[in-house]
Structures are given as structure tokens and as C-alpha cells.
């Protein structure tokens, strides 16, 4: 078995599960509310970092098996694997490696099941937690936001991780305009010299609803599950080749 396989196949959801259980003992009284941003941001950064490392491990495993891929990978550099562009590149590279050895179509992935699982897992683990109670409005608003995350916009073909959808708040737009920007703010601590609270104008904006940790957790889990399923197919392709 490949060196990084156990890590690659481990679900990112377990990080959120651990965070919920670790905070269960502190209650959800008003005195715990100041912990909200610290806990939510910590879980968010752990999940994004976990996923970035997983992208690197997938590339390292592909480079071990395919010398041509290794040459291109080492020549062009790897980056941080945090951006959509980075993840989309790993998506197409992994599929190309599968196709070298086995027949594959994107329809082999059950995207609807992945979305359902990611959504239900996050909702169920948070439902009675103090984490959800700290930001009830964001948690309750999830359903109205998730209608924008449609099966036909995710893994639409062998070269497209998320589809570009005009005039809609697609998962690609949410990732690029909200999730990754917040990841960068947190990772580089750019909020240290900014006001801690959003202005009333910002809160009144329609798109403020996408500044939602729970939504971002779901998106990260969807991405993670897509790569887990693809990597399973890659392992089968390597074994049978």
C-alpha cells in the first residue's frame, strides 16, 4: 500500500467531529460565547491545512508511480494547494492517471450521495452542540444556502471540479470569493490590524450569508470526499495495471 494512503483516505470530517466532542464539556452559556470565533476558526484552519496536505500527498503518490508526472510536478512547483486552481489541477491530474490504466467516466462518482452525506454529517454532529448554539442564525440559514449547491455544478466532466455558473452563487464562487479569502486572512493573521466586527453595511449585504463557517465545513468535506473516491479508483487502477 502506498505510503500516504491511510492519510489520503481518512475523512476530513473527523476533525470537525473531534472539535465538537472536545468542546462538549464547556457548556453553551453566555460566558462561552467569546470562544465562538476561536473554536470555529481553529476547526476551519485545521480542515483547510489537512486538505492542502492531502493534495500534496496525492501528488507525491502519483509522482512515485509515473516518472513523466514527477518531472512536470517537480519542474512547475506545487504551491500551497489552497486555491481552487490548485485543487482543480490535482483533480484533473488524478483522473488522467486513472485513465492511463483504466476506463473512467465522471459518472462513476455519486456526487449527489457525496453532497447528501457531507450536509447530513455536518448538521447531525453540530445539531445539539454548543458550537451551533453560538451562531444559530448561520446554522439555521444553511438550508437556504445549500439550494445553490447543485449536483450538476460539481465534477461536471473529467476536467472540471466545479462548474462556472453565471448569475448564481455556485460552490465555485463561494469557494473563490469567501472561503479561500477567509482562509488567507486567518492563515496570515491579516485581521490582527483590522476591526474584529463587521460593519452594519457588511451585515446588511445579501452575500454576507456566505460568510458561514458551517457552509465552508460542508464544502471542504465535499471536496475531500470527491478526492477520497477518486483516490480509491486510482489505487484499483494501479493494482490492476
C-alpha positions as a Markdown table, in Angstrom:
| # | Residue | x | y | z |
|---|---|---|---|---|
| 1 | Unk | 0.0 | 0.0 | 0.0 |
| 2 | Unk | 1.2 | 3.5 | -0.8 |
| 3 | Unk | 3.0 | 5.4 | 2.0 |
| 4 | Unk | 0.3 | 8.1 | 2.3 |
| 5 | Unk | -2.8 | 6.0 | 1.6 |
| 6 | Unk | -4.1 | 5.9 | 5.2 |
| 7 | Unk | -3.9 | 9.7 | 5.4 |
| 8 | Unk | -5.4 | 10.3 | 2.0 |
| 9 | Unk | -8.4 | 8.0 | 2.7 |
| 10 | Unk | -9.0 | 9.5 | 6.1 |
| 11 | Unk | -12.1 | 11.8 | 6.1 |
| 12 | Unk | -11.7 | 15.5 | 6.9 |
| 13 | Unk | -15.0 | 15.3 | 8.8 |
| 14 | Unk | -13.2 | 13.6 | 11.7 |
| 15 | Unk | -11.6 | 17.0 | 12.5 |
| 16 | Unk | -15.0 | 18.6 | 13.0 |
| 17 | Unk | -16.2 | 15.6 | 14.9 |
| 18 | Unk | -13.2 | 15.9 | 17.3 |
| 19 | Unk | -13.7 | 19.7 | 17.8 |
| 20 | Unk | -17.4 | 19.1 | 18.7 |
| 21 | Unk | -16.6 | 16.5 | 21.3 |
| 22 | Unk | -13.6 | 18.5 | 22.7 |
| 23 | Unk | -15.9 | 21.4 | 23.4 |
| 24 | Unk | -18.9 | 19.5 | 24.7 |
| 25 | Unk | -17.8 | 19.8 | 28.3 |
| 26 | Unk | -17.7 | 23.6 | 28.5 |
| 27 | Unk | -21.5 | 24.1 | 28.0 |
| 28 | Unk | -23.2 | 26.8 | 26.0 |
| 29 | Unk | -23.9 | 29.6 | 28.4 |
| 30 | Unk | -23.3 | 33.2 | 27.6 |
| 31 | Unk | -19.9 | 33.0 | 29.2 |
| 32 | Unk | -18.8 | 30.6 | 26.5 |
| 33 | Unk | -19.8 | 32.9 | 23.6 |
| 34 | Unk | -16.3 | 34.6 | 23.4 |
| 35 | Unk | -14.9 | 31.2 | 22.4 |
| 36 | Unk | -17.0 | 31.1 | 19.2 |
| 37 | Unk | -14.6 | 32.7 | 16.8 |
| 38 | Unk | -11.5 | 30.9 | 18.3 |
| 39 | Unk | -13.1 | 27.5 | 18.0 |
| 40 | Unk | -14.7 | 28.0 | 14.6 |
| 41 | Unk | -11.6 | 29.4 | 13.1 |
| 42 | Unk | -9.4 | 26.7 | 14.7 |
| 43 | Unk | -11.6 | 24.0 | 13.1 |
| 44 | Unk | -11.6 | 25.8 | 9.8 |
| 45 | Unk | -7.8 | 26.2 | 9.7 |
| 46 | Unk | -7.2 | 22.6 | 10.7 |
| 47 | Unk | -9.5 | 21.4 | 8.0 |
| 48 | Unk | -8.0 | 23.6 | 5.2 |
| 49 | Unk | -4.5 | 22.6 | 6.3 |
| 50 | Unk | -5.4 | 19.0 | 6.4 |
| 51 | Unk | -6.8 | 19.2 | 2.9 |
| 52 | Unk | -3.8 | 21.1 | 1.5 |
| 53 | Unk | -1.5 | 18.4 | 2.9 |
| 54 | Unk | -3.7 | 15.7 | 1.4 |
| 55 | Unk | -3.4 | 17.3 | -2.1 |
| 56 | Unk | 0.4 | 17.2 | -1.7 |
| 57 | Unk | 0.3 | 13.6 | -0.7 |
| 58 | Unk | -1.8 | 12.6 | -3.7 |
| 59 | Unk | 0.7 | 14.4 | -6.0 |
| 60 | Unk | 3.6 | 12.7 | -4.3 |
| 61 | Unk | 2.0 | 9.3 | -4.8 |
| 62 | Unk | 1.3 | 10.0 | -8.4 |
| 63 | Unk | 4.9 | 11.2 | -8.9 |
| 64 | Unk | 6.1 | 7.9 | -7.4 |
| 65 | Unk | 4.2 | 5.8 | -9.9 |
| 66 | Unk | 4.6 | 8.0 | -13.0 |
| 67 | Unk | 8.0 | 9.5 | -13.9 |
| 68 | Unk | 6.6 | 11.8 | -16.5 |
| 69 | Unk | 4.2 | 13.2 | -14.0 |
| 70 | Unk | 7.1 | 13.5 | -11.5 |
| 71 | Unk | 9.1 | 15.5 | -14.0 |
| 72 | Unk | 6.3 | 18.0 | -14.6 |
| 73 | Unk | 5.4 | 18.2 | -10.9 |
| 74 | Unk | 8.9 | 19.0 | -9.8 |
| 75 | Unk | 9.6 | 21.3 | -12.7 |
| 76 | Unk | 6.5 | 23.5 | -12.3 |
| 77 | Unk | 6.4 | 23.5 | -8.5 |
| 78 | Unk | 3.5 | 22.6 | -6.3 |
| 79 | Unk | 2.2 | 25.7 | -4.5 |
| 80 | Unk | 0.2 | 25.6 | -1.3 |
| 81 | Unk | -2.7 | 23.6 | -2.8 |
| 82 | Unk | -5.2 | 26.0 | -1.1 |
| 83 | Unk | -6.7 | 27.7 | -4.1 |
| 84 | Unk | -9.4 | 26.4 | -6.3 |
| 85 | Unk | -7.0 | 26.3 | -9.2 |
| 86 | Unk | -4.6 | 24.1 | -7.3 |
| 87 | Unk | -7.3 | 21.7 | -6.3 |
| 88 | Unk | -8.7 | 21.6 | -9.8 |
| 89 | Unk | -5.3 | 20.7 | -11.2 |
| 90 | Unk | -4.9 | 17.8 | -8.8 |
| 91 | Unk | -8.5 | 16.7 | -9.8 |
| 92 | Unk | -7.6 | 16.6 | -13.5 |
| 93 | Unk | -4.2 | 15.0 | -12.9 |
| 94 | Unk | -5.6 | 12.3 | -10.7 |
| 95 | Unk | -8.3 | 11.4 | -13.3 |
| 96 | Unk | -5.6 | 11.4 | -16.0 |
| 97 | Unk | -3.6 | 8.9 | -14.0 |
| 98 | Unk | -6.7 | 6.7 | -13.6 |
| 99 | Unk | -7.5 | 6.9 | -17.3 |
| 100 | Unk | -3.9 | 5.8 | -18.2 |
| 101 | Unk | -4.7 | 2.5 | -16.6 |
| 102 | Unk | -8.5 | 2.0 | -16.5 |
| 103 | Unk | -11.6 | 3.2 | -18.3 |
| 104 | Unk | -13.2 | 6.0 | -16.3 |
| 105 | Unk | -16.1 | 8.5 | -16.6 |
| 106 | Unk | -17.0 | 11.2 | -14.1 |
| 107 | Unk | -20.4 | 9.5 | -13.8 |
| 108 | Unk | -18.7 | 6.8 | -11.7 |
| 109 | Unk | -18.7 | 9.3 | -8.9 |
| 110 | Unk | -22.0 | 9.6 | -7.0 |
| 111 | Unk | -21.9 | 13.3 | -6.4 |
| 112 | Unk | -25.5 | 13.5 | -5.1 |
| 113 | Unk | -24.6 | 11.0 | -2.4 |
| 114 | Unk | -21.4 | 12.9 | -1.5 |
| 115 | Unk | -23.4 | 16.2 | -1.1 |
| 116 | Unk | -26.1 | 14.5 | 1.0 |
| 117 | Unk | -23.5 | 12.8 | 3.2 |
| 118 | Unk | -21.5 | 16.0 | 3.8 |
| 119 | Unk | -24.6 | 18.0 | 4.6 |
| 120 | Unk | -26.1 | 15.5 | 6.9 |
| 121 | Unk | -22.8 | 14.7 | 8.7 |
| 122 | Unk | -22.2 | 18.4 | 9.5 |
| 123 | Unk | -25.8 | 19.0 | 10.6 |
| 124 | Unk | -26.0 | 15.9 | 12.7 |
| 125 | Unk | -22.8 | 16.4 | 14.6 |
| 126 | Unk | -23.5 | 20.1 | 15.2 |
| 127 | Unk | -27.2 | 19.9 | 15.8 |
| 128 | Unk | -27.1 | 19.7 | 19.6 |
| 129 | Unk | -23.7 | 21.2 | 20.1 |
| 130 | Unk | -22.6 | 24.4 | 21.8 |
| 131 | Unk | -20.9 | 25.3 | 18.5 |
| 132 | Unk | -24.2 | 25.5 | 16.6 |
| 133 | Unk | -25.8 | 27.4 | 19.5 |
| 134 | Unk | -23.0 | 30.1 | 19.4 |
| 135 | Unk | -24.1 | 31.0 | 15.8 |
| 136 | Unk | -27.7 | 29.8 | 15.5 |
| 137 | Unk | -28.5 | 32.2 | 12.6 |
| 138 | Unk | -25.7 | 30.8 | 10.4 |
| 139 | Unk | -26.6 | 27.3 | 11.3 |
| 140 | Unk | -30.4 | 27.8 | 10.6 |
| 141 | Unk | -29.6 | 29.6 | 7.3 |
| 142 | Unk | -27.7 | 26.6 | 5.9 |
| 143 | Unk | -30.8 | 25.1 | 4.1 |
| 144 | Unk | -31.5 | 28.3 | 2.2 |
| 145 | Unk | -27.9 | 28.5 | 1.1 |
| 146 | Unk | -27.4 | 24.8 | 0.2 |
| 147 | Unk | -30.0 | 25.1 | -2.6 |
| 148 | Unk | -27.2 | 26.8 | -4.6 |
| 149 | Unk | -25.0 | 23.7 | -4.3 |
| 150 | Unk | -26.3 | 21.6 | -7.1 |
| 151 | Unk | -25.1 | 18.2 | -8.3 |
| 152 | Unk | -24.8 | 19.4 | -11.9 |
| 153 | Unk | -22.3 | 22.1 | -10.9 |
| 154 | Unk | -19.8 | 19.6 | -9.3 |
| 155 | Unk | -17.5 | 17.3 | -11.2 |
| 156 | Unk | -19.3 | 18.1 | -14.4 |
| 157 | Unk | -16.7 | 16.3 | -16.5 |
| 158 | Unk | -13.3 | 14.8 | -16.2 |
| 159 | Unk | -11.6 | 18.2 | -16.3 |
| 160 | Unk | -14.0 | 20.4 | -14.2 |
| 161 | Unk | -14.1 | 20.1 | -10.4 |
| 162 | Unk | -16.6 | 22.9 | -10.0 |
| 163 | Unk | -18.6 | 24.5 | -12.9 |
| 164 | Unk | -18.6 | 28.2 | -13.6 |
| 165 | Unk | -22.2 | 29.3 | -13.2 |
| 166 | Unk | -23.3 | 32.8 | -14.2 |
| 167 | Unk | -25.7 | 34.8 | -12.1 |
| 168 | Unk | -25.7 | 32.1 | -9.4 |
| 169 | Unk | -23.9 | 31.6 | -6.1 |
| 170 | Unk | -22.3 | 28.3 | -7.2 |
| 171 | Unk | -19.9 | 26.3 | -5.0 |
| 172 | Unk | -17.0 | 27.6 | -7.1 |
| 173 | Unk | -18.0 | 31.2 | -6.5 |
| 174 | Unk | -18.5 | 30.6 | -2.7 |
| 175 | Unk | -15.1 | 28.9 | -2.5 |
| 176 | Unk | -13.2 | 31.6 | -4.5 |
| 177 | Unk | -14.9 | 34.7 | -3.1 |
| 178 | Unk | -15.5 | 33.7 | 0.5 |
| 179 | Unk | -13.9 | 30.5 | 1.8 |
| 180 | Unk | -10.4 | 30.9 | 0.4 |
| 181 | Unk | -10.2 | 34.6 | 1.2 |
| 182 | Unk | -11.1 | 33.9 | 4.8 |
| 183 | Unk | -8.6 | 31.1 | 4.9 |
| 184 | Unk | -5.9 | 33.5 | 3.8 |
| 185 | Unk | -7.0 | 36.2 | 6.3 |
| 186 | Unk | -6.8 | 33.6 | 9.1 |
| 187 | Unk | -3.6 | 31.9 | 8.0 |
| 188 | Unk | -1.7 | 35.2 | 7.5 |
| 189 | Unk | -3.4 | 36.9 | 10.5 |
| 190 | Unk | -4.4 | 39.9 | 8.5 |
| 191 | Unk | -7.3 | 40.5 | 10.9 |
| 192 | Unk | -4.8 | 41.5 | 13.6 |
| 193 | Unk | -4.8 | 45.1 | 12.5 |
| 194 | Unk | -8.4 | 45.2 | 11.4 |
| 195 | Unk | -11.7 | 45.7 | 13.4 |
| 196 | Unk | -12.9 | 42.5 | 14.9 |
| 197 | Unk | -16.6 | 43.0 | 14.0 |
| 198 | Unk | -18.2 | 43.5 | 10.5 |
| 199 | Unk | -19.8 | 46.9 | 9.9 |
| 200 | Unk | -23.6 | 47.2 | 9.8 |
| 201 | Unk | -23.3 | 47.8 | 6.0 |
| 202 | Unk | -21.5 | 44.5 | 5.6 |
| 203 | Unk | -24.1 | 42.6 | 7.7 |
| 204 | Unk | -26.8 | 44.1 | 5.5 |
| 205 | Unk | -25.3 | 42.8 | 2.3 |
| 206 | Unk | -27.1 | 39.8 | 0.8 |
| 207 | Unk | -23.8 | 38.0 | 0.3 |
| 208 | Unk | -22.9 | 38.2 | 3.9 |
| 209 | Unk | -24.7 | 34.9 | 4.4 |
| 210 | Unk | -21.9 | 33.2 | 2.6 |
| 211 | Unk | -19.5 | 34.2 | 5.5 |
| 212 | Unk | -20.6 | 31.0 | 7.2 |
| 213 | Unk | -18.3 | 28.5 | 8.8 |
| 214 | Unk | -20.8 | 25.7 | 8.7 |
| 215 | Unk | -21.2 | 26.2 | 4.9 |
| 216 | Unk | -17.4 | 26.2 | 4.5 |
| 217 | Unk | -17.1 | 23.0 | 6.5 |
| 218 | Unk | -19.6 | 21.3 | 4.2 |
| 219 | Unk | -17.8 | 22.5 | 1.1 |
| 220 | Unk | -14.4 | 21.2 | 2.4 |
| 221 | Unk | -16.0 | 17.9 | 3.2 |
| 222 | Unk | -17.5 | 17.6 | -0.3 |
| 223 | Unk | -14.1 | 18.3 | -1.9 |
| 224 | Unk | -12.5 | 15.8 | 0.5 |
| 225 | Unk | -14.9 | 13.0 | -0.4 |
| 226 | Unk | -14.5 | 13.6 | -4.1 |
| 227 | Unk | -10.8 | 13.1 | -3.8 |
| 228 | Unk | -11.2 | 10.1 | -1.5 |
| 229 | Unk | -13.4 | 8.3 | -4.0 |
| 230 | Unk | -11.1 | 9.2 | -6.9 |
| 231 | Unk | -8.0 | 8.0 | -5.0 |
| 232 | Unk | -9.8 | 4.7 | -4.3 |
| 233 | Unk | -10.3 | 4.3 | -8.1 |
| 234 | Unk | -6.6 | 5.3 | -8.6 |
| 235 | Unk | -5.4 | 2.6 | -6.2 |
| 236 | Unk | -7.5 | 0.0 | -8.1 |
| 237 | Unk | -6.1 | 1.2 | -11.4 |
| 238 | Unk | -2.5 | 0.9 | -10.1 |
| 239 | Unk | -3.1 | -2.5 | -8.7 |
| 240 | Unk | -4.7 | -3.8 | -11.9 |
| 241 | Unk | -2.2 | -2.2 | -14.3 |
